């Protein structure tokens, strides 16, 4: 399993934006990613999954949307895996956070081999929804009709609401709105805890509450429902792989309230002790237990402690996205996809307008094998050098990260003002120019960082006399 999700409501962020963020992680192999725009005429009407050959007839009225899919040569073998995007209605979707379940649930509602899965979800849902709630409802219909072959969490947002949805068994699901003043961390295990079936801020399969009662699933007893206890896993691996990641992010955002690293009952949603920024989310999604004994790069712990828990930022990061819907600009400028490829400890986040018809080449045209012109492979070059001596290169990496976000923020700020009177094709042309400028600046800063690392490290190689 892989991925880590962080969500934030509009009153939990410094600028009033809603945020949906996730690391897309992969196995111990490369997984080159690209950033694209899918126009309505490029959206399939007849869709077939590569994983299980399931087929679906899609509606005839898709919207434009961005996505972070597999590169074409890989998609032929694995499928699209759209992963994350923002559509023309400024609705976001991130899919999926691979999750866990238990044998009690699977005995009642087994997984469905011919159902939907992560490969399919963005393509099936994002082009057709006009709000976060609609996203939950449409995916819920797919789950009820076709089922799913895996356990997943999926996030949706618009300018007002953020929702987190979790699949249960083959056909069931729940969704909870993230409170406006809270954030959520989902680390590959069932996240939702206390659940009120009658709240306007929850949704679920129509028969789910009755299913809990009929099959005696409420292990806590009584009339309240802790869904993590009911539907989640409680495996030894959770205490090494999943729970510590939630603990560390809550330690960052609530330093006065964090509990034990192996506490399985941390809350689903929490009010941060300070308003959250893009920089806060990126730091958390790049983290490896800094300032604790569990950091693999630190001298604070023993070798056993340094490798005790699965970090959030690691070699298997394929990409990180932060989907931002801004509320302090016109709708035509509201959607921003903050994006970086490769291992997060060594990449820098760049913001891109999503009201566009194309994306910058360095992020769009990723090759299957190493090409220094692709941002995906640039990050892997930085990580390959940096991992050997992280302290030696720490300052260079930190400068690249800070300067890339600063440059992106400045271009957004000036562009927001410059295009205020534009619409249609003229507006999109200006936004694509801004995106190209941001991408070029990000690439230039990454190349500068790489050069600095080479010049510093080459004087200290061991083959010396």
Secondary structure, DSSP 8 states (H G I E B T S, - for coil): ---EEEEE-TTSBTTS-EEEEEEEE-SSS---B--EEE-GGGS-SEEE-TTT--EEE--S----EEE--B-HHHHHHH-----EEEBTTS-EEEEEEE----HHHHHHS---TTSB-TTTHHHHHGGG-SSHHHHHHHHHHHHHHH-BSS-EEEEEE-SS-EEEEEEETTTEEEEEE--TT-EEEE-SS----EE-TT-TTEEE-TTHHHHHHHTT--TT-SS-EEHHHHHS---TTHHHHTHHHHHHHHHHH-TTT---TT-TT--SEE--SS-B-HHHHHHHHT-S-TTSTT-TT-SSS-HHHHTSS--SS-TTEEEEEEEEE-SSS-GGGTEEEEEEES-GGG---EEEESSSS---HHHH---SS--TTSHHHHHHHHHHHHGGGHHHHHHHHHHHHHHHHHHHHHHHHHHHHHTTT--HHHHHHHHHHHHHHHHHHHHHHHHHHHHHHHHHHHTT-SS--
